[in-house]
């Protein structure tokens, strides 16, 4: 009897052990990881076109001069502010030949296909670009910038061939085209040289203006030889004019003002005969000696830059 009970208990324990082992095996297995849910594709809503923007023809990449443009060279960009004179259709530029290299991103105008470099496109038909040597004193302590207007002053020292020193304005209101290797804006409003963008480039540009040894002036054609002669005869100074003088751009380019200003400049240059050191000046700064007055015979007549003696 006892042995039978022992067998039954042993069987129950065996069954319990099997159940416990199976349950432990089930619990020790890792839980299955559910696959990540695939996101549903988002519906892209079409962006409404901004009606305030206008198309502008822009170069898609750099182009070489003297090569006709193709449609692959061009692209259209829509801008809020359209540059003056810019092309608005691709067919306006296809087939045209630029006379100078153009960089990618340049918006095109009719001026883009005109001949001449940046400097030639900065002056008007009746002007000439003339380089003048400067230093820290002549160049207003290195504070000149393209686009400024200056008066050119001339100082003549007293020498054996020049009895009396004098100072005068040779040509007023000349536009600065460039300072050193930096150019201003062309007639179509594009920069003659690439404007600085980074802080290092801006610092380098400022240092270049400060250390510049030449400046470019837009000189009226009629006064070109006079300024050249003045540069070789004495000491020049550049006097910067105020930016509040709003009509300086029309000083030599106005329909009526330029002719009047030209005649005034010729008349005001009352000591121009000193530039050739031909004789003592009729009017000058400083005292007039009796000996010089005694040497003059007759009446001295001044017509512009011509001085003649007439005997009554």
RABEL-V306412 format. One line per field, one symbol per residue. ss: DSSP state (~ for helix, > for strand, _ for the rest). A space follows every 50 residues. Layout:
# RABEL-V306412
ss=???
This chain:
# RABEL-V306412
ss=_~~~~~~~~~~~~~~~~~~~~~~~~~~~______________________ ___>>>>>>___>____>__~~~>>>>>>______>___~~~____>___ _>____>_>~~~~_____________>>>>>>>______~~~______>> >>>>>>_________>>>>>>>>>>>>>>__>>_>_____>_______~~ ~~~~~~~~~~___>>>>>>>~~~~~~~~~~~~~_>>>>>>_______~~~ ______~~~~~~~~~~~~___~~~~~_____________~~~~~~___>> >>>__>>>>>__
